[in-house]
Amino acid sequence: MAGESALFVDPAEIPADTDITRLGQALAAGRHGDRDELMANTAAYSGLRWGELAALTIAQVDPAARVIAVDRKVVEVAGHLYLEAPKNRKRRRTIYPRTTPAGYPLAERLAARIEQAHAEQAAGANPLGLIFPSPTGKHWRTSNYGRQVLRPAYQAAGWRDAAGHGDWTWHSLRHVFCTTALFTWKLDATDVSRMAGHANYRITLDMYVGTTAGVLDRARTATQ
């Protein structure tokens, strides 16, 4: 749109709830099954970035309150993985719904996964108590997850064509959270900004509401 901020996210760049369902189903049919489906739905309806999801532990999730404390992320530097504070060092808390708009029972599945992770940790298979560990019980590397899990799921879900081209990426799931929170849950932009970890609420508005939203309708009404 003319006059929009460079931050503005075109609606075509944001998957619909049905698109999230298709991706989740494709992931569920893959090598790690329901856990990857849960990971995609958690990303889409809690706003966690990839590195924050990869670093997510049992202790960070309060299933009774449906709250996630986002206080770390995992990053890869020169082939080594490191834990550090979230982007812009903005530690925050976010929430996730009992059920997604498409009907996925997110709270129930995440609570069950926490119980599994506790059992894995007690058995020594998941020493860090990660919600979404790699097959070796450690943090996922972005490249490994993309190659082993996401690439085939993207094609199966229709997110990529045979040449690997498509409009949506894993980061698109954050856009789903923000737009769902703003337009479906009707949350205030300041609240969405805090849960998403944006620097300020103006960024949230520029990205998802835009500066020209409603301008033509107001002008048309005024000039009747």
N, C-alpha and C positions, 0 to 999 in steps of 0.2 A: 504493500500500500504506500502511496505517496505520503510523505510526512512521518512515516513510522521510524522509531529508533532502530539503529543497527542491531539491537538486541532482540527485536521482535521475532517471535517464533511463528512462522506461517502454520496455520491449522493443518496443512497437508503434511507437515513434519511430525505430527502427533498421532500415534496409533489410536484407533478406537478401542473400546473395551472388548469388542469381538476379536480384534486383532491380537490383543493380549491373550485372550482365550486360545486362539489358534497357536500362538507361540508356546504357551504353557503346555498345550496338548502335544506339540511336537517335541518339546523338551521331555515330557513325561514318557514318551516313547523311546527316548534315547538311553544311553548307557547308565545314567544315574537316576532315571525315573522321576518319581514324585518330588524328590529333593530339588531338582532343577526347575520344575514347574513352580514350586513354592518360592524359589529364589527370584524368579521373574515376577511373580505376583507381589512379593514383598517389595521389590524395587519399584514396581509400578504404583503401589498404593501406600508407600511410606516415604518415598522420596530419597532413599539412600543412594549414594553414588556407588559405582562399582567397587572402589577401594574400601569403602565403608562396609559394604556387604561382605566382602572377602575377609574382613577383619572382625566381623560381628561374632560376639561370644554369648554364651548362656547368660552371664551376669548382666549384660546390657539390656536384656529384654524383660519387661514386666508383663507377663501374659494376663494377669488379672486386670491391670489398667490399660492394656494394649498400648504400652508406651515403650519406645526404644530410645535409649540414651546413646547418642552418637558422639563418641569422644575419641575416636581413633580411625585411622585408615591404614591400609597397607600399600606401599609404593615399591616399584622395582627400579633400582638404580644400578647400572653397570652389571646386570645379572644377579643382583642381590636384593632380597626383600627386606624392607624396613617398616616398622610401625611408627607413625607420627600422628600429630593432631590433624583433625579434619581440615578441609580447604579453608584458607584464611584464618586458621586456628579458631574457628567458630564451633565450639562444643555446643550441642543443642539437644533437645528432646523432640521427638516426633511421635505421631500416633498412626495406627493402622486400623482399618475397619474390621468389624466382625466378618462381614461378607463383602466382597467386591461388587461393583455395579453389575457385573456379568454373572454373579452368583457363586463365585469361588469362595469356600469357607476359610478365609485367610487366618482368622484368629484360632480356629480349631486346629488347622494344619500346623500352624507355627507352634502352638502349645504341644502338640504331639511330637514335633521335631525337637523341641527342647528336651523332652523326656528321653528321646533317642540319644541326643547328644550327651546327656548326663550318663547314660549307660555306656556309651562309647568311651567317654572320659574315664569312667571307673575301670573299664577293661583295658585301658592304655592305648586304644585305637585312635583316640582324638584327644591328645594330652592338653591342647589349648582350649578345649571346650568350645570349638567353633560351631556355629550353626550351619555353615556351608563349607566344610573342609574339602580339600582335594582328596583323591583316592588314597593318598599316603597319610592323611590326617593332618596336613599342614595347610598353609595359606595357598590359595590358587594363584597362579601367575596368569595375568590377563591373556597373554599369547596362547598359553596352553588351553585355557577355557574356551577362548575363541575358536581355536582350531579343532579341539576334540568335541566340544559340546555345541557352541553357538552356530558354527558354519552349517552343519547339516540341519539343525533345527530351523534356521532362517529360511533355508530353501524349502523344507517341508511345510513351513507355515506360510509360504508365499511372501516372506519379507525380502527375499533375494531371488533374482532370476538365475538362469543357468550360468551366466557369466559372472555372477556374484554382485550384481548391481541392485541397489534398492534405496529407498528413501529413509528407512528407519535403522537405528542402531540401538545398542543397549542404553545409551544415554537418553534415547527417546522416552524411556520409561519414566525418567524424572519429569519430563513434560506432562506425561499422563497424570502423575501425582498432583502437580501444581494446578493443572486445569480442572481435574476432578475436585480438588479442594476448593477452588474458586467458584466453579460453575455448577457442580452437582451438590457438594456439601454446603455451599454458600458461606464459606469462611471468609473472614476479613483478610485483605491482602497483607496486612501487617502480621497476622498470625501465620499465614502461609509462608511468608518470607522467613520468619523465625524457624519454622519447622523444616524448610528446605535448605536453610543455611545460606541464604542470599545476604549480600553485604547490607542491603537496606530494602525497604518495601518498594521504592521506586523501581528497582531492578525487576521485581516481580510484576509490577504493573506494565513496565515497558516490554517485558517478554511475552506476557500472556493476555493483557487487556489492550495494550497499545495506546497510542496518543490520539488516534483518529476515531476510535470506537464511538459511535453515536453522533459524530459531528454532522454527517449529512442528514440524519433524521431530525436533529435539532434545528438545522438550518432550513430544512424543508418546512417544518412546522412554523418557524418564525416568518417565513416568506409567503405563507398562504394568504 
